[in-house]
């Protein structure tokens, strides 16, 4: 397979010398776990007591990883990327809400994003996080099959209505809907609900996509089970594949509560599991579509190899690639340069509200072996090519 991800001229074609220097500074900073820990504590404290630090945050880490404070604020970034063949997935990155009014607010924002994306070729997907539509504890109770109280049952009905409303809006406006994954102890309830939505709205083509965290050793079997159900009930499957985002939390909870962790025992096992899922989807592409959400170059190459072997067009509408804004530009822009369907997840929201997302990004970069070093190597290569100090 031809190696296309080393071309830094293409990768950083949209970055000015100043932006390239800022990217180097940010990744250098988040490569240090101690600095990340201290920095996040200081930033949270500064925001809590209303110190004037938002402009500093926005001009550095926010602008690197986020598209803006509103959907309209993101348009210039969306258009700039689309001119280079990269699509956008606007992600309203507000986390940690627990009240009914807040859930309705997230629902309204998600539906507004669907209408915002309508007729915009650059924005074929919208995304939401299930815990933005209902309490985490409620999803857990549902997933465990426990008896609901009257109030809990009424609350769950409202969650189902929110899912129904956003899926219908996506279907009516022909916008694909990515539903993010959550922790394993609430994922069962989400899976069942998303499958209901697929049965209803994926009759003709995949509109609703569920997310599979393949660091879980049970996800491949669930994918196969979902496939069998889809064949029997006659609906299409949308699959977003990721490795996973809650490994430490999952392992810690399993150890404390005395059950077998749902997480693969090693990174190698996760990688094997992930690529097996790619293979399974491609082997059953007549009924499935894939959104490959990964920064792992090997897995991206693996999908490219399968596409070539199967004789698929580079821009086959059933196959999409995706990376986070501000990361792995070498993958994104080189895929676009070669005519593949590729997106950037473009988080947005008020600076203060997006801080939990930014902190998680920094922590994940420090914990993923080699990711930050790879970013720094590529940025340095491009700086040397441009002869930028």
N, C-alpha and C positions, 0 to 999 in steps of 0.2 A: 504494500500500500504506500503510495506516494505521501511523504511527510509534508503537510502543508501548514502546520501550526508554528513553524519557526520563523515565518516571514514577519519580522517586526515592522517593516515599512508599511505593510497593509494593516497590521494589528493596531498601530498607533497613528494611522493617517488622520484621524480627527482630533488628535491632541496637539496643542501648541507646545513649544518648548517649555513654557511656564507650567502648563498642565502636566507635562511629562515629569518635570521636576517635583511638582506637588505630589504626584502619584508615588514617586520614589520615596519621598519624605514620609508619606502615610504608611506605606508598606514596611519601611524601615522601622517606624515607630511601633506598629502592631506585631512586628516579629519578636518583640520583647514582652514576655508575659507579665513581668513585674510592672513595666511601664503601662501596659494595658489595664492592669488591676488598679494601680494608683490613679491613672488618668480618668477611668470611669467613675471612681469614687469622687474625685475632685469635681468632675463635670456635673454629676448628679447633685452634689452639694451646692454647687454654684447656681444651678438652675432652680433648686428648691428654695434658695433664699433670694432668688430673683436678681442675681448679679448679671450685669450686661455682657454675657458671653455668647449669646446666640449668633451674633454677626461673625465671631471667630469660628464657631462650629460650622456655620454655613459656608464660610469661605474655604474651609479645609475638608474635613471628613464628610460633611453633609453633601457638598457639591460633588464629591468624588463618587459617593455611593447612592445618591438620590437624584431624582429628576427635578424636584422643586417642592414648593409647599402646597401646590394645588395642581389639579389636572391641567388647567390652562397654562400654568407655570411650566409644565413639562413639554408643551408643544414644540418649542424650539429644539429641544433635545430629540424628541421623537422624529421631527422632520430631518434633522441633521443625520441621524442614524439611518433613516429610511432612504435617504439619498445615496447611502452606501450599501443598500440592500438588506439592512437589519430591521426587523419588525420590533414592536414594543409591546410589553405586557405591563400596563399600569397597575401598581400594587399599593393600595392604600394601607400603609404599614403602621397601623395603630393597634397596639396590643394591650392585653390585660384588663379588658372591660368586663363588668359583671352585672350590670343593671339592664332592665328591660328597655329603658329609653335609649341606652347606649347601643344595644343590639339592633333596635329599630333604626338608629342613626347609621350604623354600619350597613344595614340592608339598603337603606335609601341611597347611601353613597355608592354601593355596588351597582344598583340598578341605574343610577345616574351615570356611572362609568360605562355601562352597556350602551346607553343612548349616546354618550359622548364618543364611543368607539364606532358606533354605527356609521357606515359609509366612509370610514377612514381605513383605507387599505393597509396603512401602516400599523393598525391595531387590531389583529384578528382574534385576540384572546382577552378575557377579563378573568381576574382571580379573586377568590376570597378564602378566608380561614374559618372553618366551622365554629371555633370557639368565639368568633366575632358575632355569631348568631344565637348563642345560648351558653348557659353556664357549664363549665367543665364538669362539675360534680353531677349535673343532670345527665350529660352524655355517659358518664361512668355508670350511673344507676341503670340507665337503659341498656347499656352494653352488658352489664352483669345479669340482666333479666330479673331484677328485683321488682317487687310490687311498688307501684307508684301511689303516692297519696293523691287525693283529689286535686290539690293545688299543683303538684308536680305534673300530673297528667295534663292539666290545662296549660302549664308552662311548656311542656313538650309539644303540644298541639301548635303553639305559637312558633316554636323552632321549625317544625315541619312546614308550616305556612311560609316562613321566611325562605326556606330552601325552595319550596314550590314557586314562589314569586320570582326569585332570581333565575331559576332554571327556565321558567316560562318566558321571562324577558329575553334571555339568551337565545332561546329557540325562536321566538317571534322576530328577533333582529339578526338572526344568523351569525351570532358571535359565540365562539367556543368558550366554554367556562371551565377553568382549572380550579378544582377544589383541593386545597392544601391538606396534607396529612397532619395528624396530631400525635400525642403520646399513645402508646399501645393500649392503655387501660380505658381510653375513650374512643379508640379507632373503630371498634366493632360496631358501635351505634352509628358512627359516621358511614362506614362501609354499607350497612344495610339501607340507610337512608339514601345514599348516593346511588345504590343499585336500583332502588325504586324510581329515582329520577332518570336513570339511564333507560329503564324499561319504558318510561313514558315519553322521553324526549330524544332518544337515540334510535328511533325506528328507521329513519332514512340514512342518517350519517351521524358520526359522533359529535355531539354538542357538549355533553357533560363528560368531563374527565376526572377520574379519581386519581389520587396520588399514592404511589406505592413506595414505601421506604425499604429499600432492599438490604439494609443492614439487619433487618428482621429475617430470621431464617424461615419463618412461616409464610412469607409473602408470595413466594413462587407458587406454593400450593393453593393459596387463595386466588391468585391470578388464573390458575387452571380451572378452579371451581367456578369462578365468574365466567370464564369462557364457555364452560359447559352450560351454565344457566342461560347465557346469551344465545347459544345455539337452539336451546329448547324453547325459549320465550321470544326469540327472533328480535334481538336488538343489537346495536353496535356498541363497542367498548372503546372508550377513550382512556388511555393510560398515560399518566405522567410518572416517569421513573426518576427517583432520586436515591441517593445512598441513605440519607437520614440526618436528623438534626438534634436528636435528644439522647445520644448514646450514654453520656455520663448519668443523666437523670434516670434513664431506664435501668441501667445496671445497679445504680444505688438503691432504687426502689425494690428491685428484685432481691437484692441481698438483704435488705432490711426486713422484707416481708416473707422471705424464705421460699420463693418460687424460682423456677428456672428462668433465667433472663431470656427475653425474646430476641436479644441481639446476638449476631454471629460472634463466634469466639475470637476471630481475628480479621484483620483487614483483607487478607487474602480470601477468606471465605466470603466476605461481603462482596469483593470484586467478582468472584466466580458466580455468586448468586445474582448479581446485577447483570452480568453479561448473559447468563442463562435466560433471564427475563427478556432481554433484548432479542435473543434468538427465538424464544417462544412467540413473541409478538410478531416478528417478521415472518415466521413460519405460518402464522395465522392472520396475515395482514388483511385478508378479505373481510374480516369481521372486527378488526382492531385498528386503532390509530395510536401512534406513539408520540409523546412529547418527551424528549430525552433531556432532562434537567441535570446536567453534570458539568463539572470543571475538570473531570478526569479525561486526559487526552487519549489514553488507551481505549476507554469505552466509546468515545466518539469515533476513533478510528475503526473500532470493531463494527459499529453500525454502518459506517461508510463502506467497509469491506463487504458486509452482507448486502447492502444496496447494490453494489457493483456486481456481485455474484448473481443476484436475482434479476439483474437487468432493469432496475428501477431508475426512473429519471431522478436527477439531483433534486428537483423541486416537486417530487411526488407529494401531493396534498395530504397524504396519510402520515407523513414523517416530518417531525419538527425537532429542532435542537434549541436549547436555551441555556443561557448563563446569566448571572447577576450583573447588573450595571456596576461598572467599576472594577470588575474582575474578569480574568481570562479573555481579554480582548484578542489575544492571539488565536483563540478558538473561534470566537464569534465572527470577527471580520474576515478571517480567511475562509470560513465556511460560506459566508455571504459572497466573497470574491469568486468562489467556485460554484455559485448558483444554488446553494442549498437553502432550505427554509430555516431561518435561525432568528431567534428573538433575544432581546434583553429584558429581564425582569427590571422594571423601573419603579422603585419605591418612591412614594411621595407622602407629604403630610407636614403639618406644622413641626418646626424643628424640635420643640420640647416633647411633642408626642411621639416623634420618630426615634427618640434617643434609645428606647429599649431595643429597637431593631438594629441601630448602629452599634450598640454595645455587643449584641449577639454576633454581628458580623465580625467585629474585632476579636471576640473570644474564639469564634470558629476558625478564623485564620491562624490564630496562634496554636490551636490544637490540631490542625490538619498538617501532618508532616509533609514538608516539601512545597506546600501551596504558596506560602509567602516568599520562600526562596526562589521559586520558579518565576513569580511576578517580578521580583527584583532583578533576576538575571535577564529577563526579556526587556525590562525597562532600560537597564544598563546597556544592553546590546544596541537598542535603538538610539540611546544617547550618544554612544560611540559612533554609530553610523551617521548621525547628524552632526557629530563633533560638538555636542553640547556638554558643558561642564556641570 
